[in-house]
């Protein structure tokens, strides 16, 4: 589980929930190495980087060409059991990746 917060005209977060194998394969692809050579730390860093990329795409989609959003730093944690405003579940070579986006108008 990796999460990144955003704020601006709306605020919220993007959550990525992935299997360990997905994170390991992602890190191997980024590093150009074999998945068996990837450490848990490298897997976690790769998942945080993917959260950063997806979070950037979300705020660009929300803000358009005049994007007035701030993006926090991605962090790891356990996925809370919350509903999502938008969710996407992907099968990446047999491994699961869930993307959840929660947002509300900023106060």
Backbone torsions as a table, in degrees:
resi	resn	phi	psi	omega
1	UNK	NA	127.4	173.0
2	UNK	-130.6	146.0	-178.2
3	UNK	-138.6	145.6	174.8
4	UNK	-138.2	133.1	-179.8
5	UNK	-93.0	153.0	172.5
6	UNK	-136.3	154.6	178.2
7	UNK	-144.5	159.3	-177.2
8	UNK	154.6	-139.4	176.9
9	UNK	-57.6	-30.3	168.2
10	UNK	-128.3	158.6	178.3
11	UNK	-128.7	156.2	179.2
12	UNK	169.9	-155.0	179.6
13	UNK	-153.1	162.5	174.2
14	UNK	-118.6	129.5	179.4
15	UNK	-116.3	136.4	172.7
16	UNK	-115.4	127.5	175.5
17	UNK	-118.7	120.2	-174.7
18	UNK	-136.7	152.5	173.1
19	UNK	-70.1	157.9	177.8
20	UNK	-59.7	-37.9	180.0
21	UNK	-65.7	-37.9	176.7
22	UNK	-60.8	-47.9	-178.9
23	UNK	-62.4	-39.8	178.8
24	UNK	-65.1	-43.7	179.0
25	UNK	-67.2	-36.9	176.5
26	UNK	-61.4	-48.2	179.2
27	UNK	-61.4	-41.5	179.2
28	UNK	-61.8	-40.0	178.6
29	UNK	-65.8	-41.9	179.7
30	UNK	-65.6	-42.5	-175.7
31	UNK	-84.9	-12.1	-177.5
32	UNK	68.0	36.9	-179.2
33	UNK	-126.8	178.5	177.1
34	UNK	-80.2	141.9	-178.4
35	UNK	-58.1	-31.4	-179.4
36	UNK	-68.6	-18.1	179.8
37	UNK	-92.2	-4.8	-176.3
38	UNK	-83.8	134.7	178.0
39	UNK	-87.0	165.8	176.4
40	UNK	-61.5	-38.5	179.2
41	UNK	-62.8	-43.4	178.2
42	UNK	-64.0	-37.9	177.2
43	UNK	-62.8	-43.9	179.4
44	UNK	-65.1	-42.2	178.5
45	UNK	-63.5	-38.4	179.0
46	UNK	-65.4	-41.1	178.9
47	UNK	-66.5	-40.2	176.0
48	UNK	-63.0	-40.6	178.7
49	UNK	-64.7	-39.7	176.8
50	UNK	-63.8	-38.7	176.2
51	UNK	-61.2	-40.2	177.7
52	UNK	-62.3	-44.2	-179.8
53	UNK	-65.2	-47.8	-179.2
54	UNK	-66.0	-41.2	177.3
55	UNK	-59.8	-41.2	176.2
56	UNK	-62.5	-39.2	177.8
57	UNK	-66.9	-38.2	179.8
58	UNK	-64.7	-46.8	-178.0
59	UNK	-70.0	-29.2	174.6
60	UNK	-66.7	-41.6	178.1
61	UNK	-66.3	-38.9	179.8
62	UNK	-73.4	-36.6	-173.0
63	UNK	-95.9	-15.0	-178.8
64	UNK	64.6	-151.4	-176.8
65	UNK	-72.7	-20.0	179.1
66	UNK	-109.0	59.6	-173.5
67	UNK	-72.0	116.7	179.6
68	UNK	-116.4	49.8	-179.1
69	UNK	-114.5	154.4	171.8
70	UNK	-115.6	143.8	-179.6
71	UNK	-116.3	130.4	178.5
72	UNK	-77.8	-168.1	177.0
73	UNK	-94.3	137.6	179.1
74	UNK	-68.7	144.9	179.4
75	UNK	-137.9	160.2	178.7
76	UNK	-100.8	158.7	176.6
77	UNK	175.7	-175.3	175.8
78	UNK	-90.0	138.5	-178.8
79	UNK	-67.2	124.9	175.1
80	UNK	-74.2	158.4	178.9
81	UNK	-90.3	72.5	-179.7
82	UNK	-117.4	152.5	171.9
83	UNK	-74.0	163.5	-179.2
84	UNK	-124.6	149.3	173.9
85	UNK	-68.9	-41.0	179.5
86	UNK	-136.9	136.4	179.4
87	UNK	-139.4	146.5	177.3
88	UNK	-139.1	130.1	178.3
89	UNK	-117.3	124.4	-175.7
90	UNK	-116.7	147.5	171.3
91	UNK	-108.5	110.9	-179.0
92	UNK	-110.4	97.1	-179.6
93	UNK	53.6	43.8	177.6
94	UNK	86.0	-2.2	178.4
95	UNK	-110.2	146.5	-173.1
96	UNK	-94.4	136.8	171.3
97	UNK	-133.6	125.3	175.3
98	UNK	-111.2	136.2	175.7
99	UNK	-120.3	123.2	-179.6
100	UNK	-122.7	136.8	178.7
101	UNK	-126.3	122.2	176.6
102	UNK	-112.7	135.6	174.0
103	UNK	-155.7	155.3	178.9
104	UNK	-148.9	158.4	177.4
105	UNK	-58.8	137.7	177.6
106	UNK	-70.4	146.9	-179.1
107	UNK	-77.8	NA	NA
